[in-house]
Amino acid sequence: MAYVKRIVCLANSVKTGGSCIAGKEVLAKGYGGWIRPVSARPTAEVRFSEYRYQNNESPELLDIIDVPLLKAAPQHHQTENHVITAGRWLKQGALPWNQLEQLRDRPASLWINSDSTIGGRYNCMSPAQAAMMPDSLFLLKMKSFIVEVSSNTWEGKTRKTYRGEFDYKGVRYKFNLTDPAARRAFASKTEGDYPLNDVYLCISLTETYAEDGRCHKLVAAVISDPPL
C-alpha cells in the first residue's frame, strides 16, 4: 500500500539519467532517519517529471516535501531507499537554517578509507566493503571546505570538474561534487581552490559504478547561508 513520507530535502544531486534526492523524515516531534526516494528502474534515478512540483519547479535544499512512496527497498548499503509511486510531490514549507543543526550526523568515520581515484582521496571502496556498511548518507557540519575547480580532457573534449576537499576526524578527503547548484555557482570560475566556511555537507555512498566496479563517496549537497 502506498504511503507518504514528509522529508527535509538535504540533497538534489546530479545522477546519470536524472537526479538523486535524499532527506531526513519529519516526525510529529523532531526528525527521523534518512529517506532516499528512488525509481523502480535498475539505475534508480528519479526524473524531473517524477519529482517536480505542481508549479513545475524542482525541490530545493531545505524544502519540506511530502513524497508519495510505494515500498521500502533497501539495496545493500543503501538502506535508506524507498521506491516512489505516481503522485505529485508537495512542498509544505522550508526548514529554517538555524534548525539544521538538529539534523546533523556525527559518524565516527566516513565508512571505510581504503581506496582513492586519480584526483580523489579516500573517495571509493569495493562493493564487498560497502556491503558491510549499515547506511549511505551523512549530514556533516564543516567549519572549512574547499571547492576545487579543475578540468579534464576525454576524447578531445575538455570539461570542468568539481571536487570538494575537507578534513573529518583527522582524515583529509576529496570527493566529486555533484550538487548542481554548487557547480553552477562555480561554473564561471577559473581553475583553482575556493574556500567556504561554516557549511553543511550531504555525503553519499553510491551504488557500484559500472566504469570501475567501485562504490564512490560524493559531496551530494553543499548547504550554506545564504545558499550558493
C-alpha positions in Angstrom: 0.0 0.0 0.0 1.3 3.4 -1.0 2.2 5.9 1.8 3.6 9.4 2.1 6.7 10.5 3.9 7.5 14.1 4.8 11.2 14.9 4.4 13.6 17.8 4.7 15.4 17.9 1.3 19.2 17.6 2.0 20.3 16.6 -1.5 19.1 17.0 -5.0 22.2 15.7 -6.8 23.3 15.1 -10.4 22.9 11.4 -11.4 23.1 9.8 -14.8 19.6 9.9 -16.3 18.1 12.1 -13.6 18.7 13.0 -10.0 19.4 11.6 -6.6 17.2 13.2 -3.9 17.5 12.5 -0.2 16.4 13.9 3.1 15.5 13.2 6.7 12.0 12.3 7.8 9.9 15.0 9.5 8.2 13.4 12.5 5.5 14.8 14.9 8.3 15.6 17.3 11.6 16.2 15.7 13.3 14.3 12.8 13.8 10.7 11.9 16.2 8.8 9.7 17.3 9.3 6.1 15.0 8.6 3.1 16.2 8.3 -0.4 13.3 8.2 -2.9 14.3 6.1 -5.9 12.7 4.8 -9.1 12.0 1.2 -9.9 14.4 1.4 -12.8 17.7 -0.6 -12.4 19.7 2.6 -12.1 17.2 4.0 -9.5 17.5 7.7 -10.6 14.4 9.9 -10.3 13.5 12.1 -13.2 12.2 15.6 -13.2 8.8 14.5 -14.5 8.5 12.3 -11.4 9.6 14.8 -8.7 8.6 18.2 -10.0 6.2 20.4 -8.0 2.8 21.4 -9.4 4.4 24.8 -10.4 7.0 22.9 -12.5 9.8 23.8 -10.1 12.4 21.4 -8.7 12.8 20.7 -4.9 15.5 22.8 -3.4 17.7 22.2 -0.4 15.8 22.6 2.9 12.4 22.3 1.3 10.0 20.3 3.4 8.3 17.8 1.0 5.5 15.2 1.0 6.7 12.4 -1.2 4.4 9.5 -2.3 6.1 6.2 -1.9 5.3 2.6 -2.7 7.6 0.5 -0.6 10.9 0.4 1.3 13.7 -1.0 -1.0 17.0 -1.3 0.9 19.8 -2.2 -1.5 23.0 -3.4 0.2 24.5 -0.4 2.0 21.8 2.0 0.6 19.4 1.0 3.4 17.5 4.4 3.1 15.9 3.7 -0.3 12.1 3.9 -0.9 10.6 3.3 -4.3 8.4 6.2 -5.5 4.9 5.9 -6.7 2.7 8.0 -9.0 1.6 11.3 -7.5 2.7 14.9 -7.1 5.4 15.9 -4.7 4.1 18.7 -2.5 6.2 21.4 -0.9 5.0 22.1 2.7 7.5 24.7 3.7 11.2 25.1 4.3 13.5 24.3 7.2 15.0 27.5 8.8 18.8 27.5 8.7 19.1 27.7 12.4 17.3 24.3 12.8 19.6 22.4 10.5 21.9 21.5 13.4 19.2 19.2 14.7 19.6 17.0 11.7 23.4 16.8 11.8 25.1 13.4 11.9 28.3 12.7 13.8 29.7 9.4 12.4 33.0 8.0 13.8 34.3 7.8 10.2 33.1 8.2 6.6 32.7 4.5 6.1 36.0 2.8 5.0 39.1 4.7 4.0 40.6 2.2 1.7 40.9 3.4 -1.9 41.2 6.6 -4.0 40.7 7.5 -7.6 43.0 9.7 -9.6 42.3 13.2 -8.3 40.3 12.0 -5.3 41.3 11.0 -1.7 39.7 8.1 0.2 36.7 8.5 -2.1 35.9 4.9 -3.1 35.8 1.3 -1.9 34.9 -2.1 -3.2 31.3 -3.3 -3.3 32.1 -6.0 -0.8 33.4 -3.4 1.7 30.4 -1.1 1.0 28.0 -4.1 1.6 29.3 -4.2 5.2 28.1 -0.6 5.9 24.7 0.0 7.5 24.0 3.3 5.7 25.0 5.5 2.8 24.1 9.1 3.8 25.5 11.6 6.3 24.9 15.3 7.0 28.2 16.9 8.3 29.0 20.3 9.5 32.2 21.8 8.3 34.0 24.9 9.5 36.1 24.9 6.4 35.5 23.3 3.0 37.3 23.8 -0.4 35.7 23.6 -3.8 38.3 22.5 -6.3 37.5 23.6 -9.9 39.6 21.8 -12.4 39.2 20.2 -15.9 40.0 17.1 -17.8 40.0 16.1 -21.5 38.4 13.0 -22.8 38.2 12.1 -26.5 39.2 15.6 -27.4 36.6 17.3 -25.3 37.6 19.4 -22.2 35.1 19.8 -19.4 35.2 21.3 -16.0 35.3 19.1 -12.9 34.3 19.9 -9.4 35.5 18.3 -6.2 35.1 19.0 -2.5 38.0 18.8 -0.1 37.7 18.8 3.7 39.0 17.2 6.9 36.9 14.9 9.1 38.1 13.3 12.3 41.8 13.9 11.3 41.4 12.5 7.8 41.7 14.5 4.6 39.1 13.7 2.0 38.5 14.8 -1.6 35.2 13.7 -3.2 33.4 14.6 -6.5 30.9 17.4 -6.0 27.5 16.5 -7.6 25.4 19.4 -6.2 24.1 21.1 -9.3 23.6 24.5 -7.5 27.2 24.4 -6.2 28.5 23.5 -9.6 26.6 26.4 -11.2 27.9 28.8 -8.6 31.5 28.0 -9.6 31.0 27.3 -13.3 32.3 30.7 -14.3 35.4 30.5 -12.0 38.9 29.8 -13.3 40.6 26.6 -12.2 41.7 26.7 -8.6 40.6 26.2 -5.0 37.8 28.2 -3.5 37.3 28.1 0.3 33.9 28.2 2.1 33.3 28.5 5.8 30.5 27.1 8.0 28.7 24.9 5.6 26.8 21.6 5.9 27.6 18.7 3.5 25.4 15.8 2.5 27.8 12.9 1.9 26.5 9.9 -0.1 27.9 6.5 -0.8 26.9 5.4 -4.3 25.9 2.0 -5.7 28.6 0.2 -7.7 29.9 2.2 -10.7 30.0 0.2 -14.0 33.0 2.2 -15.1 35.4 0.9 -12.4 33.4 -1.6 -10.3 33.7 0.5 -7.1 31.3 2.4 -4.8 32.1 6.2 -4.6 31.7 8.8 -1.9 30.3 12.0 -3.1 29.5 15.5 -1.8 25.9 15.5 -2.9 25.0 18.9 -1.4 26.6 22.0 0.0 24.2 23.8 2.3 25.2 27.3 3.1 23.6 30.5 4.4 22.9 32.3 2.1 22.6 29.5 -0.4 25.2 29.2 -3.2 
